[in-house]
Amino acid sequence: MEKRRFCRYHLSTPLRGFVEHDGARFAGNILNISGGGFFLHLSSTPTSSLVVYGDSDYGEIQYAGRSVHGFGQIVRIDSVAKGVGIGFSWDVEEIDKSDTLLISEIIQEQITLRQAGFVATTASDVILGGHISSALAADVFSNLKAIGAANARVSLRDCVSIDSSGIEMLMTIRDMAVPIVDVGEEIRAVTKRFHLFTDDAATP
């Protein structure tokens, strides 16, 4: 089982990021972050080879007009939908203090978003409440897995607001053929615009 030194936070809105490896620079979207590294999604398979635990790899995160950058290593390479995923680990002994503070700022933003929403479960429902963003993604998908996606529903009965990352998360759930039900008036227009429920699954 994989053991983590740092808690991972799924980003409500992906950040632009880069990894430099063996003289090549790869740009993509950062989907999650921790105090020790990040996960970069490349929209296409690189033409040059990638190797884990290489020498002098370099990473960069762009955030609100600022950037975190430093040396480290590629520690994971995954084939994912629509591209390749790269796990990058910082050399935490060498990373600059100002970069550490910016990473903490990014993480705190995700914690704040996570606290604005909640996830609860019943025997067959994963219930989302409060403000819905992809900061809830880890809890949502782990509960769907525990219940069994084929037997589960996602209830929005306690949801009062939703952002663009939350919509993307619900689109993924819809594409998994998990019913999205109990849609209240607060978010009914938004979810209907993106075809996230059928009329008979919505709250009248």
N, C-alpha and C positions, 0 to 999 in steps of 0.2 A: 504494500500500500504506500502511496506517495505521502511523504511527510513534508509539511510546509513550515518554514521559519517565519513566514510573513503571511498575514491574512490577505486574500485576494478580493478585490472590489471590482464588480462589473460596472463599466462606465455607462451612465445614462445617455450620454452622447459621445460617440467615438472621437478620439483625438488623433490628429495627424502624427505619424511617427516614422522613424527610420532606423534601419540597422545596416551598418557597414561591415562587410565580411569578405575577406580575401580580395580586397581591392574594389569590390562592387558595392553600390549603395542601393538598398531596397526600401521603397516607400510604401506605406500602407496605412491602415486604420488600426489604432490601438483599441482593443475591445475590453481589456481589463488590466488592472494595475495593482501592484503591491509595493511595499516599502523596499522590496528586493529586486523588482523587475517589472516586465510587462509582456503582454501577449499581442503580437502584431499580425494582422490579417492582410495578406497580399492577395489582390484580386486575380492574379494570374500566376502560373508556375514559373519560377525563375529559370532562365536558360542556363545559367551557371549553377554549379552544384553548391549545396549548403552542407556544412559539417558541424555537428555539435561539439562543444568544448574545444573550439579552435583558439588560436592565439590572437590577442589584441582585436577582438570584435568591438564594435562601437555602437552605442544606441543613443537615440534622441527622441524626446517627446516635446511637442509644441502645444502650448496651453496659454490662451489669453494674451497673445503677443509676447510670451516668454518661452523659454525652452529649458528642459533638463537634458543634459548630455554627459556622456562619460564612457569609459571602457568597461567591458564585461565579456560575457560569453553567450552564444546561442546554446541553450540547454535542452531545447525541444523543437522538433519539426513535425508538424501534423498535416495530413491531407484533410482539408475541410471543404464544406460546400463553397463552390465558386472560388477556389484558390488554395492557398497554403497558409498555415498558421505557424508563427515563429515565437517560441518562448525565449525571452532574453533576460539574463540575470546580470545586474550591475555588479561591478567590483566595489562592494559597499565600503571597503577599507579606504578606497581612493576617491569616492564621490564627494564633490564639493558640498559644504554645509548649506549654501544657498539653494543648491539643487535638492538636497534633502528636505529643506523647508517647503519648496514648491511641490514636491511629491506629497508631503503631508497636507498641503492645501488642497490638492486634487482629491486626495482620499477623504478629507473632511467634508468636501462638497458631496461626495457619494453617501457618506454617513448621514448627512443632513437630509438628503433625498430619501434615504432608506427609512429614516425616522418619521417622515411625512406620510408613509404608507405602511400597510401591514399585510401579512399573509396568515390565514387561518385555514383549518381543514375540518371536514366532516368525513364520514366513511367514503363518500364518493365525490365530494366537491373540494376544490381549492378556491378559497374565498379571498378576493382582493379588496382592500378597503383604503380609504383616505386618498392620498395622491399616488397615482400609478405611474411608475417609470421603470426602466430596465434595471434600476438599482435593486429591485425586488427579484430579478431574474433567477438568481441562484436558489432562493427559497421556493419560487414557483416551480421551477423545473425539477428540483429534488423531490418536492411533494407529488408532482405528477408521476414521477418515476416510482415513488413508493406506492401510490394508489394503483398505478397501471394506466397509461394514457388511454388505452382502449376502453377503460371503465370509468374514466374521470370526466368531470365537467369543471369549467372555470366560472365561478359566480362573481359578478360585479355589483352585487346588491349593496355593498357598503362603499363603493367607489364614488368620490365626489369630484375628482379632477384627474386629468390624464395628460401627459406630455407626448411629444413625438416619439421618444424612445419607448414609452409605454405602448403606443400604438404598434410600433414595430414588433414588440414582444408579443402582443396579442395576435398580430398577423402570423407570427411563427406558430403560436398555439393553434390558431385556426387551420393552418396548413398541416398540422399534425392530426387533423380531424377530431380535435377535442372540442366539444360544444362550449360556446361562450353564452352564458345565460344570465337572467336577472339583471338586465341592463336598465338602470334608472334614468330618469329624465335628465339628470345633470350632464350625463355624457352620451345620451342616446343619439343625438345628432352626429356627434363625432364618430362613434362606432358604426353608425349606419352608413356614413360617407365612405368608410373603408370596408364595408361589407363584412363586418366582424361578427354578425349574428343574423339569424333569420327572424322574421317577425314573430313566429310562434315561440322563439326562445327569449324574447324581450319582455320586460315588465310592461303590462298594459299602461 
